[in-house]
């Protein structure tokens, strides 16, 4: 089993926001990933290790949004209201 040094290890969670999760694809569902990440975050916090929940997004006018070709473009030019929220399972304390 992997051993982590609590003095030098942090958990960084990226792209697990309510507004991004509906676009998830892959071998695991968004719910499975969030559930596992939540359990891992709880273990990190219980051992005194830091957990950082990163928010990813852009301004309302999409000025800094990437403009490269994509397989499935965003259906709207407005971020969903819940875009910035982290799932409760991650233990966010905004």
SULDAZI-V49561 format. One record per residue. N is the residue number from 1. BURIAL is # if it has 9 or more other ideal C-beta (glycine too) atoms within 8 Angstrom, else .. Layout:
n = (N	N)
burial = (BURIAL	BURIAL)
This chain:
n = (1	2	3	4	5	6	7	8	9	10	11	12	13	14	15	16	17	18	19	20	21	22	23	24	25	26	27	28	29	30	31	32	33	34	35	36	37	38	39	40	41	42	43	44	45	46	47	48	49	50	51	52	53	54	55	56	57	58	59	60	61	62	63	64	65	66	67	68	69	70	71	72	73	74	75	76	77	78	79	80	81	82	83	84	85	86	87	88	89	90	91	92	93	94)
burial = (.	.	.	.	.	.	.	.	.	.	#	.	#	.	.	#	#	#	#	#	#	.	.	#	.	.	.	.	.	.	.	.	#	#	#	.	#	#	.	#	#	#	.	#	#	.	.	.	#	.	#	.	#	.	.	.	.	.	.	.	.	.	.	.	.	.	.	.	.	.	.	.	.	.	.	.	.	.	#	.	.	.	#	#	#	#	#	.	.	#	#	#	.	.)
